[in-house]
Amino acid sequence: MGGFQLEDFIAGWIGGAASVIVGHPLDTVKTRLQAGLGYGNTLNCILTVYKNESVAGFFKGMSFPLASIAVYNSVVFGVFSNTQRFISQHRYGEPNQARSLSDLVLASMVSGLISVGLGGPVDLIKIRLQMQTQPFLKAELNVKPRGSEAPVQPSIYKGSIHCITTIIRKEGLAGLYRGAGAMLLRDVPGYCLYFIPYVFLCEWLTPDGCATPSPFSVWMAGGIAGAISWGTATPMDVMKSRLQADGVYKTRYKGVLDCISQSYQKEGLKGRCLPEVSLSSPRSRFRSPGCH
């Protein structure tokens, strides 16, 4: 394929690994707030996790995404960059031709589809491991309480491998893609609304005559694009987290529409939405391949 560049895969791999290390504690808090019980608000969730599980509680389920998100980011961002070049090569005969809006939309949608195929199981395992130690009320588990509604914290999964094998044994291979519909609705528009503003902002902030954008241009464009993407990604990220956490102890949702319906009936439009910082999101990377 004309114009193929390996450096975008390498940059994605480095950014993915860094994002896990930096972002996993907040991602754990996000997941607990979105799919857990009894936390109330962000500060209370942080204090509860620390009190019950110490600092290690914020890093529950980190080993699996650390080993896989780097590969995932590498593929997704490499696919986006090289899809652009592939389109330019075949439409204009030049891989580095200026990109049109339609070219960016197509490349972003391809990246979104790839993200679901690769990232669905990764997110599922991460969330299951993050959620299995969160406080569940005995009433929610149909366990008769011994006094007041004391929390019960059974542990189902012994680690990433045990989590994978347990899900496959109980739910089949399809169980690894629980919540894939919500993830698809999150990532396809989410990647479009990240990559497209990022590329145009990055090019706009880069002075004429410069072959590559400065670090300031990259950070500024990435921050603005991330803010734009967040608005559409968060609602579906909440649904995805709830669907993927569903089944750790009991099954509450029949699908995406049922999850949306139940969430709206119980919490309205606001819900429990912490700013979306999924480790597989475009914003988790320090350098994007869109600007060269």
Secondary structure, 3 states (H helix, E strand, C coil): CCCCCCHHHHHHHHHHHHHHHHHHHHHHHHHHHHHCCCCCCHHHHHHHHHHHHCHHHHHCCCHHHHHHHHHHHHHHHHHHHHHHHHHHHHHHCCCCCCCCHHHHHHHHHHHHHHHHHHHHHHHHHHHHHHHCCCCEECCCCCCCCCCCCCEECCCCCCCHHHHHHHHHHHHCHHHHHCCHHHHHHHHHHHHHHHHHHHHHHHHHHCCCCCCCCCHHHHHHHHHHHHHHHHHHHHHHHHHHHHHHHCCCCCCCCCCHHHHHHHHHHHHCCCCCCCCCCCCCCHHHCCCCCCCC
